[in-house]
Amino acid sequence: MERLKDVGDRIGALDDRVAAIEHELHPNSGSSLRDTVDRVDARTAHLDKGP
């Protein structure tokens, strides 16, 4: 029974980690990784257009 509790605890911890990662993949007013990538993309878009 203790082993099942340990597995449940580990799954819960993994679920928390996945939720934190997923949170970074969506825009959220500027502080997510997604927001940062979007800002960098916007700032470098002119580099693709050439001279």
N, C-alpha and C positions, 0 to 999 in steps of 0.2 A: 504494500500500500504506500509506503514511503517513497518507493521508486516512482509511482504514478504522480505523486505530489511534486517530486523533483522534475519530472518531464513537463508537468503542467506549468511549473514556475519558469522553466526554460522557454517554453512556448510563449508564455506571457511576456518574458523579457524580449524575445525576438519580435513579437508583435509590436511592442513599444518602439523598438529600433526601426522597424519597417515604417511605422507611422511617422516617426521623426524624419526619415528619409523622404517619404512621400510628401510631407509638408514642405520640404525644400523645393519640390518640383512644380509648385503652383505659385503664381504671383500672390504677394500679400502686402502690398503697400511699400515695397522697397527693400525688405530685409531677407528675402529668400534667395537661394542660389539662382532660381529661375529669373528673378528680377535683375540680378547682377548680370547674368548672361544676356538678357534682353538689352540692358544698358550698353554693354560692350558691343553687341551687335549693331545697335543704333549708331554708336560713335564710330564704328569702323565700316559702315555700309558704303561710304563714299570711296573707300579704297578699291572696291570691286569695279567701280565705274570707269576707272582708268583716267588718262589725261583729257 
